[in-house]
Amino acid sequence: MGCDTPPFTSWCSYGKLGHRGDSGTSLRKRWTSIIGTNQEIYPHPKITQTLDYEGELGIIIRKAGIQISREHAWDYVWGATIINDVTARERRRDHKQFYIGKSLDTFCPMGPYAVHFRQSANTSQLIFDIPTLIVTCSMGITLQPGDVIATGTPAGICLSLGEFLKHIDVIDISISGLGTLSNTVGDPNRPPPACAPLNKKRVVGSNATTKGMRLAGETGPVGS
């Protein structure tokens, strides 16, 4: 499986605390943006000067489905991982949409583990609960095994603090039970990285992994 074969789709949920709508807004990140833990985020200096992070819970889809109901939503969940929904803020402003600003290469760090759910997780702090996100994303588009839905980020991003990411900054995102996703902002003077071949394994079952993540308790290098 190479760069011409997308392994899954990364969905993002967008909403503002205190401004909850009926279903939120669903966004998509291009699959070529995905990297693993301990890999560098390329800062794309010719494209953005407002590099930002968004630490999010990623929900991994277990089986294909469309127009999924709330009562059956959890049947489609395999497990969870950590996502850094890296964003070029001014690309959203200039292009009036999210796709370009969230889909640049290396803008979707994911991992370090893909943890299989044995029961429903405690997600009471989410703006939109997991069944709502699954219902919204599957309204007219078929979700596929291995698709990942990012659930939105809490307060404290660079945009609100007024100081954006720069070379050698380290972003650590920790979620209880899922480990810590760690990435460093790379050297802007280097050329952008080439799209690397992806691991042929996918997050589709209890013994599956994807590039840059592994099951909790699994031994050996990440992505092996």
C-alpha positions, -999 to +999 in steps of 0.1 A: +000+000+000+016+033-011+007+069-012-020+064-039-040+041-016-057+060+012-060+038+043-088+057+060-104+091+064-098+114+094-130+133+103-129+163+126-157+177+148-158+215+152-178+234+178-175+262+204-180+257+241-212+275+251-224+276+215-237+241+210-258+236+179-279+206+168-251+185+154-219+205+150-198+208+119-179+179+103-146+185+086-122+161+067-084+159+068-066+144+038-050+110+047-016+122+035-015+144+066-011+114+089+021+108+108+030+089+140+042+098+174+078+111+176+077+122+140+083+158+130+055+182+120+067+201+089+058+238+094+052+247+057+068+281+060+057+292+025+020+285+034+015+294+070+029+315+099+000+306+122+008+269+130-015+257+158-022+224+177-055+208+187-053+178+210-083+155+204-097+121+211-099+100+180-127+074+176-118+045+154-147+030+133-151-008+134-174-015+104-189+002+074-222+020+078-243+049+065-272+068+082-263+052+115-288+057+143-279+069+178-290+037+193-266+017+172-237+041+170-216+023+196-218-009+175-196+009+149-169+019+173-137-002+175-117+019+199-098+052+203-065+069+198-050+104+202-050+130+174-032+163+170-054+182+146-026+206+134-040+237+117-027+266+096-051+292+110-048+318+082-056+292+055-091+290+070-094+327+069-081+331+034-099+302+018-131+304+039-129+266+046-110+242+068-097+216+044-064+232+031-055+245+065-059+211+082-047+188+054-011+198+048+014+169+050+023+159+086-007+179+100-024+148+115-001+132+141-019+101+155-010+075+182+009+062+200-017+034+207-050+023+192-069+010+222-099-014+217-130-004+237-145-031+259-173-007+270-185+028+263-159+054+273-165+084+296-168+113+272-190+136+293-167+166+286-173+165+248-193+192+232-210+166+211-212+130+223-198+102+202-231+089+189-240+124+177-207+126+159-212+092+142-248+101+132-236+134+117-207+120+098-227+091+084-258+110+073-249+107+036-214+093+035-205+057+042-181+053+071-154+027+065-135+004+089-105+023+101-120+058+096-111+080+126-134+107+140-116+135+160-139+147+187-128+184+190-103+202+212-107+219+246-096+255+254-059+266+254-049+264+217-023+288+202-050+309+185-065+319+219-031+325+235-017+346+206+016+327+202+019+301+175+041+271+171+077+274+159+107+252+151+118+229+179+085+233+199+074+200+213+037+191+216+027+164+240-009+153+242-020+129+269-053+111+274-058+087+302-056+051+290-043+061+256-007+073+264+010+104+251+013+116+215+045+136+211+057+155+181+083+183+174+079+211+149+105+205+122+131+227+106+114+252+081+146+255+061+144+218+051+123+207+021+089+192+029+090+154+036+081+130+008+049+109+013+062+077+029+047+042+021+021+033+047+019+001+067-004-024+050-022-031+083-053-011+092-073-005+123-101-030+116-099-056+144-085-065+178-050-074+164-046-046+138-024-016+138-018+014+116+014+034+109+025+053+139+003+036+165+000+002+182-023-016+205-018-011+242+004-039+255+018-047+221+056-051+219+081-041+192+085-008+172+055+013+165+042+005+130+058-029+130 
